[in-house]
Amino acid sequence: MIKPLTNGISLIFRGLELAKKPAIRPYMLVPLIVNIVLFTFAGYFVITEINDALTALDSSSIDFWSWLDWLEPFVETLFSTLKWVILIASVLLILFIAGSVFTIITHLLISPFIGVLAEKIEKELHETNYPSHTVAQIAGRTIKREFLKLKYWLTRALGLFVITIILSFIPIVQMISPVLWYLFGAWVLALQYIDIPADNNGKSFDEVLELMKQNRAEVMGFGGATLLLTSTPIVNLIIIPIAVAGGVLFWVEKMAGSDKASA
């Protein structure tokens, strides 16, 4: 159990080394640029809104009795400090949450480019059994596949949401809800990246799920590490190509192992 879990986590570090290869670097630009643009616009909007809300918060809104006027300088200082603390905490929280959301949006926007990136990475590992495809050729296929994955995780997220509501009425037990959501997020993210090379190789969505179930611990290690980094500010700008490389590594190694077993 421990070894497969650590093997899954190591896919991220091995994916980083693979993504740094000169032949791969140019294909990292599209997800990087899209992520930066999304975060820049969203970050500016969020910070502006929070700052405007905090600007309205000052000691003038408090009506002191005349004999307590001497407290106003202290309250003003306290409000000024609190505004900065709240601003920083709010921005960090928004960045943490937005990391996962923007990654999903980025996948939908640039799924054909990610498919090409996975092709190039796989060709660095071994000789592929399929011809190279253009972005236009991959576009139609991957968009349909992305909606398949979207349907898969939305239906299960709805079920987990219902479970979360039920657990919220049970003291102590309700504390496992965040753990369940984290495990679910790890599985879905792993599926996202493992499915890309599988799709390139012409494997069905059901075949991908079966492969993941056979290697559940390794999948959860990979997905858990990816989810953590996806929710980390700055790191989430470059995590997509690294995770794609990790997913390709998983696919190639598991399929190579299954080929040997079948032989």
Secondary structure, 3 states (H helix, E strand, C coil): CHHHHHHHHHHHHHHHHHHCCCCCHHHHHHHHHHHHHHHHHHHHHHHHHHHHHHHCCCHHHCCCCHHHHHHHHHHHHHHHHHHHHHHHHHHHHHHHHHHHHHHHHHHHHHHHHHHHHHHHHHHHHCCCCCCCCCHHHHHHHHHHHHHHHHHHHHHHHHHHHHHHHHHCCCCCHHHHHHHHHHHHHHHHHHHHHHHHHHHHCCCCHHHHHHHHHHCHHHHHHHHHHHHHHHCCCCHHHCHHHHHHHHHHHHHHHHHHHHHHHHC
